[in-house]
Amino acid sequence: MTGVSQDEQYMRQALRLAALGLYSTYPNPAVGCVFVRDGRVIGSGYHVAAGGPHAEIVALESAHGDVRGATCYVSLEPCSHYGRTPPCAERLVREGIKRCVVACVDPNPKVRGQGIAMLERAGVEVLVGVLADKARYLNRAFFKSIVTGVPYVTVKVGMSLDARTALVDGSSKWITSPRSRSHVQKLRARCDAIITGSGTVSADDPRLDVRYEELPPKVRARIPRERIRSPLKVVLDSRARLDPGRYRLFSTGQVIWCTGEVEGFHGEERLSEHVLRVGIPLNEAGHIPFTAVLERLGGMGIRHALVEAGGGLTGSLIDSGLADELVVFAAPKILGPDTRPAFRTCNCTSMAKAIGYRLRKVREIGDDVKLVYELTRD
Ligand SMILES: NC(=O)c1ccc[n+]([C@@H]2O[C@H](COP(=O)([O-])OP(=O)(O)OC[C@H]3O[C@@H](n4cnc5c(N)ncnc54)[C@H](OP(=O)(O)O)[C@@H]3O)[C@@H](O)[C@H]2O)c1
């Protein structure tokens, strides 16, 4: 086996560990770490929660504090600053590691290359960029939000093969299978906020919470219940048509009810322990502008927003170029041309102008297919 493929093999292991942190490290990135000496893994671990030890320290403890002469594989550059914990780069130097393989540089302005520089200055051999694309993808929400201040937006769509989400009478339960829906629970558990529209709330009265017992069994086997968070719920209701007392989602967790500045309502008002109403000036189309919502969420520190809405909101979000990722669950059903479309976007006038997405992942879930697409920005 060549050196490079061995590096990839251990980095893959670090990335698999990092992924376990995606449910609980907010607002920190998910990071995994593996120590290898004489061709043997001597310690491994991942960052679980902000304020707790970083991946390198968890892995060091699992190696019983002895990593002298080892290679450290870490999925994100070791930190170089005093935050809630002391700098990991300094600790790695002190523990006498020989080599450090880093998947990608930490875009956090407080680190951005300084952890790597610290290691190199101390004579540690550093290799950067092993499985960098996979590492950046894992922390795509952290990367986008720390650089732009705006959350990464994932749009989830459960649809038929002909891209329909509901029948003519509006009934939509259920197009996709229970297994696909349990993957939706997993998406929810990994994000910080769920955005929906007034149409979905009035049609389906969804709860939009994370139900531990509905998560995929593999997730439940690895992630204890207490680590699963409930994302903030955000409802876009331009004309304030919904009555929060009538719908289930307003009675649990934290909800931001975004309405237009209608009927003299301005600013914000706490309506109950669960609901904050926020007035946002409407755009020319008479809707709540997504940019204003995303800026507000970014200002609250939200890194990853999941949109679960109907064709109306989903369509205009895609049109506005703000849907960073589409996660489509396609069921092998045909519902017909008069049923509700999954994407009520504007009509594209030339192929060259079509909004483009790149296929990132395909996964069979029983008879359904899960497709993950990333927005192409060129
Ligand atoms: N299959 C799935 O994955 C899935 C997921 C969720 C929902 N659904 C289905 O979708 C159906 C509801 O679809 P829908 O299109 O009526 O509802 P929707 O997309 O949830 O909400 C659309 C409404 O959101 C409001 N809105 C606020 N800001 C907006 C903006 N910037 N752009 C566009 N709309 C904005 C608009 O009403 P106002 O401007 O008046 O507020 C609009 O009518 C239901 O049958 C539900 O079952 C399917």
The ligand as an ORCA input file, in Angstrom:
! r2SCAN-3c Opt
* xyz 0 1
  N     -43.276     16.638     -0.149
  C     -42.640     17.498      0.598
  O     -41.431     17.389      0.797
  C     -43.439     18.591      1.192
  C     -42.892     19.341      2.236
  C     -43.661     20.343      2.756
  C     -44.932     20.580      2.222
  N     -45.423     19.819      1.230
  C     -46.763     20.019      0.670
  O     -46.801     21.289      0.070
  C     -48.147     21.738      0.109
  C     -48.132     23.208      0.461
  O     -47.473     23.892     -0.563
  P     -47.611     25.447     -0.745
  O     -46.775     25.818     -1.919
  O     -49.036     25.813     -0.686
  O     -47.007     25.941      0.635
  P     -45.602     26.456      1.152
  O     -44.564     26.393      0.105
  O     -45.297     25.790      2.422
  O     -45.950     27.923      1.489
  C     -46.169     28.788      0.429
  C     -46.560     30.069      1.018
  O     -45.467     30.617      1.743
  C     -45.658     32.012      1.797
  N     -44.387     32.705      1.598
  C     -43.814     33.519      2.490
  N     -42.686     34.010      1.987
  C     -42.537     33.507      0.758
  C     -41.563     33.665     -0.260
  N     -40.498     34.461     -0.123
  N     -41.757     33.027     -1.437
  C     -42.816     32.209     -1.613
  N     -43.762     32.030     -0.671
  C     -43.628     32.668      0.496
  C     -46.637     32.339      0.676
  O     -47.844     32.734      1.255
  P     -47.947     34.148      1.918
  O     -47.011     35.022      1.144
  O     -49.350     34.523      1.825
  O     -47.509     33.931      3.320
  C     -46.889     31.058     -0.045
  O     -48.198     30.904     -0.488
  C     -48.871     20.900      1.115
  O     -49.800     20.090      0.444
  C     -47.782     20.059      1.734
  O     -48.226     18.775      2.012
  C     -44.683     18.832      0.705
*
